[in-house]
Amino acid sequence: MAATELDKYVNEAGRDKLVKDVRKKIDQLGITYIYYQFISVTGRVVGKGIPANHWERTAEKGFQLVYGSTANLFTDRAGDYIGYGPEASELVGIPDPETFCQLPWDKRIARVYCVCFRNREEKTNPGAHLSSDCRGNLKFQHADFKKKHKMELRCGTEPEMMWLKKGEDGKPNGGFSNPYCYHIDQFESLRPVFMRVIEYAQAMGLDIIQGDHEDAPGQLELNWNFDDVLKNADRLSTYRQICAQVAREFDLIACFMTKPFMGVSASGCHHNTSLWKGGKDKMNRINYKTNGELPGMPDVWSYRDGGTNTFMPEGKEQRKPGKIGLWAIGGTMKHINAMTAIGCSTVNSYRRLWDTGFWAPVFADWGFQNRTTGMRVSAPGRFEFRSVDSMVNPYLMGSAILAAFEDGIENKIDPGEPEERNIYAAMESGKKVKKLPMSLGDALTALEKDKVIRAYMPDEMYKVFHEYKADEWATFMATVTDWDMETYMDCLP
């Protein structure tokens, strides 16, 4: 009987040593319990908790959980489970030992990220990679991309979010601070909160490099060093877990909803990207240790360093990217409408685009330092994809960026000239511009028609995403809101 993808993954060269190294960490750190984590279609962290004395068996055999957990085990408007029914098999989650890390807020517990496979007893494709596993998709797609193009995607994200106060009913009661952008006094008001976040972040491998108060109530942005696209996505998921824990400790709400308030900025999550040749893994500056030991596997604290950035200008050009960068932009411009469905994946996302005047991108164009376009060259060799917000699933977004870049490079797609004017001023001068999709429904239609982006959401991944988000849009369209009542209740004399 031929070895399955699951068998090959478990028996990959070098993995056995990593499994043994994790056992050493478990014993050194006094770990008694482990969270085995993977990522659902909406970016939620899901999985199981298993006592640490079962590490070796779980590392080899995995754990089982229903396929529908990749869709949060939620039901649609008709009451049917999204993606998979109750008759579906159970997936097998296999941990990636190199992601093992102690939780700093309860040092008895560690976490490890996992890749999901189809059940060993399935009649069709037993032990194959479960295609609705977005983290596994990105991991394998990036490996294929690197092998084919001899380049790797590095990414850094800007995770804006808001710290909200709780009312007596436990619901949000406004932002903790005033909406004054870059004001140190407002930043200082949240110092106990963000310092706790930074403490936990450094203990889990995030090299925090800067932070500031943004221009919405309670809105902060903390940034860490850019890295391999998969590792950055893992760190963004870890950051969200950290913020949720700190919120519990301070009795606040860590809000990653895109736009909870009108009249002020929403929370974006710009993805800064570049394609590199060469480079090596290097330990970051923190090298965080407790009692002389890293509280996890070394890979958690390493990052990609050096090499050649293929997006840098060529020859005498000072600003314009080289040909690989231009082709990557061309691919992005071709597919930006479909990518918006992934980057702006909720009904609420489009409040950010409609509430004008707050620098949210609404036009399918690119430029230098131009915040009115969907992509900007934010620095030589770095492209900022802006049609993405704080609710993004970074694994799906990473896959979509890879798909667009690859199409641009393989087909040498010309992005046209950069728009250096404010788009609104350019429109007044007669420029014909294309808007991004302005609702979740329009974005989903664009994604449905885009075969290139959908190819990076293979098989059940697209099925689950489409069912989940189409139902979200339909549910919203069928909902009577407070606005409806206020606008139409007194519509006749």
N, C-alpha and C positions, 0 to 999 in steps of 0.2 A: 504494500500500500504506500503510495507516494506521500511524502511529508507535506503537511498543510502549511499555509502561511503562518499560522499560529505556532506550529512546531519549529519552523525556521526562525521565527522571532525569538522564541524562548531559548533556542540553542545557538543563537548568533555568537560568533567568536568574541571572546572577552566578557560576555555577560555573566558567566559563572563567577568570575573573579569579583565583578561588581556586586553580585548578590552576597558574596562572602564579606566584602567590605562593608556593606550595609549592616550585616549582623554584628560586625565589630562596633559600628556606630551605635547600634541599638544597645549593646552591652555597656559601652563607654558612657553614653548619655543617660542611661536609665529609662529608656523608652519602654512603655508598657502597652501602647495602643497606637494604631496607624490608620489614618484616613487614606483610602485608595480612591483617587479622584480622577474623573474625566469631565468633559465639557459638553453640555447640552446644546441644542440648536440655537438657543438664545444667549449662550455664553454663561449660563449658570454652572456653578461647580456642583457636580453630583457624584455619587459613588457609595462606598460602604466603609464602615469602621471595623477593623479586625485586630484582636490582640496580637502584640508583637511576637509572641512565642510561636505564631503560625507563619512567620515571614518566609521561610524557605519553601514551604509547601505552596503558599500563595504566589510567590515569585515564579514557581514552575507551573502550577496548575491554574492559577488565576482565581478570580471570584466570579460568581454569576449574578446577573441583574437583568431585569426584563428589557427587551429591545426598546420599549417605549420610554425608558428613562432618558434616551437621547432626545426626546421631545418633551422633557419635564414630566412625563406621565400625565399630561393634561388632556382634557377632552374638548371637542369642538362644540359648536352651537347645538348640534343634534344629540350631544351626549356621547359621541363615539370617541374613542381614544385616537389621538393624532398620530399618524404614521404607522402604528402597529396595534393590532387588536389583542385581546387577552389570550388568543390562541397562539400568538407568536412565541418563538423560542426565547431562551435567555442568553444574553451575550456573555462572553468571557473577557473579563478585564485583566490585562497583563501589565504589571507595574514596570516603569522605566527606573531602574535602581539609581541612575545618576541624578534623579530629581528629588531624592530622599532628603527631607529637612525637618528639623525639630520646630514645633510651634513655640515661639518665645513667651506666649501668654499662659501656656500650660506645658511645662517641659517634660511631662510624662507622655506627651502625644507628638507624633510626627505625621507628615503627609508625604505622599508620593503620587506623581502623575502617571496615568495609565493610557494604554492603547487598547481599543476594543476589537474583538473578533467575533465572528459568527460561531454558534455553538458547535462543538465537536460532533454532535449527533445529527446535525441538519442533513436533510436529504439532498439539498442543493448547496454546493460550495461550502461544505463543512470546514470549519477552521479558517475560512477566508477573512480578510480584514472587513469589519463591519463598515460599510460605506457611509453610514449616518454618523460616524465618529469623526467630528470635524477636526479634532486635534490630530488624530492619526492621519487623516487626509493631508493636512498641511505638512506633517513630518515626512510622509512618503513623497508628496509632490515636490517638496523642496529638495529632497535627496535626488530625485530624477532630474530636476532642473539643473542642479549642480553638476551632475554627471554629464548631461547633454551639452550644457553651455559653458562649463568651466567657470561659472560665476555663482556667487551666493548673494541672497537678498538679506541686507541688514536693515533693521527698522528701529525707530524710536517713536514712542507715542506720547501725546500730551493729554493726560487723563484729567480733564476738568471735572469737578464734582462740587456739590454743595453740602455744607454742614447746617442742618436745620434743627431748630428747637422743637421740643415736644410740648403739645398742649396737655391739659389734664386728661383728655381722652386718649392720649398716646399718639394722636395724629399730628402732622406737621403744623407748626405755629410760627412760620416765618423763618428767615435765615438768621444764623447766629450773629452775623456782623452786617455792617452797612455795605451797599454796593459801590464801593469806591476802589477803582482799579489801581493796583500797585501801591496802595497806601500802607505803609509799614504799621501804622497804628491799628488798622483793621487786621492786618496779618498777625500782629502781636496779640490781639484779643483772642486769637485761636492758637496761640503758641503752645499751651499745654496739650492741645489735641494733636497738632501736626508734629510736635516733638515725640509724642508717643508713637505716632505713625512711623516716623523716621527710625526710631529705636527698633521697632518690630521689623521694618523693611530691611534695615541693615543686617538684622539677625537672620533674614531669609534671603540674602543674596542680592538685594536691590541696592545698587550704588547710586544713592540720591545725589544729584548734582546741582539742583536749584529748585526754588519754589517761590510762589508769590500769591498775593490776593488778587483775584480777578474781579470783573465788574458786574457781579450779581450778588445778592445777599448770601453771605456765608460761603462764597465760591473760592476754592483754592485749587491750585495746580502744583503738584510736585512731580519733578522729572527725574528719571534715572538714565544711566548711560545706555546708548543704543547698542544693539546686539543682533545676533542671528534671529531671523523672524520668528521661529518657533519659541526660542528662549524668551524673547520679548513678550510674546503672547502669554506664556506661562507666568511671567512676572506681572503682567497687567491683571491676570486672574488672581494672583497672589495678593497684589495691591488691593483689589476689591475685597478680598477676605479680611485683610488687615484692617481696612477702613470699617468694615462691618463690626469687627471685634472692638475697635476703639470706640465706635459709637455706643456699643453696649456699656463700655466702661465709663463713659461720660454722660450717659443718658441723653444722647443726641441721635439724630437720624443722619446716616451717611447716604446722601441722595445722589444716585447716578442717573436718575430720570433726566431726560434731555432738557426739558423746559417746564419747570414747575411754576415759573412766574412770567407773566407778560410784562413788556415794557423795560426789560433788562435782558442782558445776554443769556443765551442758553449755554449748556455744557457741551463742548465739542470733544473730539479725541483725534486730533490731526495725526496722521501717520507720516513720519519723515522717513524716506526710503532712499536706498542707494544699492547698486549692484557692484560687487567687489570680486577681484581675482586675487587669490593668495590670502595671506594672513594666518594667524595662529591664535590658539586659545591662551589667554593670559589671566592670572588671578587679579581681581580688581583691588582697588586701593583700600577697601575696608579690611579684607582678610579677617573677618569677624570671628573671634574665638572666645570660648568660655572654658575656664579651667584648662587652657592650653589646647583645646580641641575645637575644630570647626563643628558647629552643631548641625552637621549634615554632610552630604557628599561634596567633594571639592568642585564639581561641575556647577553647582548652584552658585558659586562665587566667581566663576570664570566668565570671560567675555571675549569676543573676537576682536583682534587688534591687528592693525597693519594691513599690508596688501595694497593693491591698486584700485582706486575708486574709478570705475569706468564712466561715471556721470560727470567727471570733471571736464571743464572746457579744454579744447584742443588748440594747439598752435598759438596764434596771437590773440585768440578770443579771450576776453576777460570774464564774460558772463554766460554766454551761450554754451549749453552743454555740448559734449562731443556727440558723435553719430549714434552711439549706443544709447546715450541718454535721450537724445531727440526721438529715436525710434520707440523707446519706452514711454515717453510722453505721448507719442502718436497712438500707441496702443491704448493708453489710458483715455485719451480723448475719444477714441472710437467706441470704447466700452463704458464710458463714465455713467451713462444712464442706468445700465444694469448694475454697475458697482454701487450706485446710490441706494439700491434696494437692500444691499448688504450693509453699507456704512450707515444708512439712515433707515433702520429696520422696524421702526414702530410708528404708530399713528401720531404720537406726540412729537416724533422727530421733525415733522413738517411744520409744526408751530415755529420752530427755529428758522425755517426758510421764509415763512410768511410775515413774521414780526420784523419788519425791515429796519435797517439802520444800525444793526449790531454785528456787522462784519461776517455774517453767515454767507457762504457761497451759494449763489442761485444760478450761476451761468456756467455752461459747459465750455470753458475756455482755459487757457493757461497763460502765465506771465511771470515776470520777475517781481518779487515783493508785492504782488497784487492780491489782496485779500478778498477781492470780489469775484475771483475765479475759482473753479473747482480744484485746480492744481496750481501751485506756485513754486518757482525755484527760490527757496528760502535762503539758500547760501550756495556757493559754488560746490557742485557735487551732491547736493541734497534736494530732493523733491518732496514737497509737502502736499499730500493728498488731503483735501479739506472737506470733501463731501462725506463726512463721517462724524458721528457724535458719540456721547458718553455711554450709550446703550449698546455699542457695537460688540459683536462677537469677533474678537481679534483673530481667531483662527480662520473663520470664513473670509475675513477681510484680507488676511495674508494670502490666502489661496487666490482670491480675486485679483489682487495686485500682481501675483506671479503670472496668472493667466493673461492679463492685459500686457504686461511687460514682454512676455514670451511672444505673443501675437505681433506686437510692434516690432520686436527684433527680427523675428523670422520673416516678416513681410515688409520690413523696412518702411514702416508707415510714417509719412511726413506729418508732423503735428501742425504745420503752418507757422506763421510768425507769432512770437509772443505778444500778448496785449499788455502794454505798459501803462495804458490809461486806466483810470477808474472806469469800470464797465458802464456805469450809468452815464458818464461823460461821453464815452465812446458811442453809446446809443444815440445821444443827442446830436452827435456828429454824423449820424447816418449808418453806423455799423449794424449789420444784421447779426444778431446773436441768438443762440439757442439756450433756452432755460433748461435747468435740470428738472427731473420729475418733481412736481410740487405736491404730490400726495403719495401715500404708501401704495394705493391702488395703481397709480401710473407707473411707479417704480417697479412693482411686481410684473406689470405687463412688459416693461422693457427687459427685465431679466428673463422672462419666459421666451422672448424672441432672440436672446443672445446665446448662441450655441457655444461660443468660446468660453464665456464665464461659467455657463452651466456645465461645461465639460470638467471644470475644476470643482464642481459640486456633484460628484459621480453618483448615478443610480439613486439609492435611497436618500442620500443627503439632500438632493434637490427636492425629492418627493416630500420629505419631512418638512423642509423649510417652506415650500410652497403651501402645503396644507396648513401649517401653523400660521403663516402670515396672511394667507388669503382668508382664513377664518377670523383672524384678528381684525382685518379690514371690514369684512362683512358684519362682524359683531358691532363694530363702531358705527357703521352706516345704518344699522337697525336700532341703534340706541337713541332714546329721547334724552337729551341733555338739559342741564339748567338753562343753557343759552336758548334752546328751543322754547322752553317754557316762558322765559322772560321776553322773548321776541314775538311769539305768536299767540300767547294766551289771550291777550286783549286785542285781537286783530280785527274785531268787528265792533261797531257802535252798540 
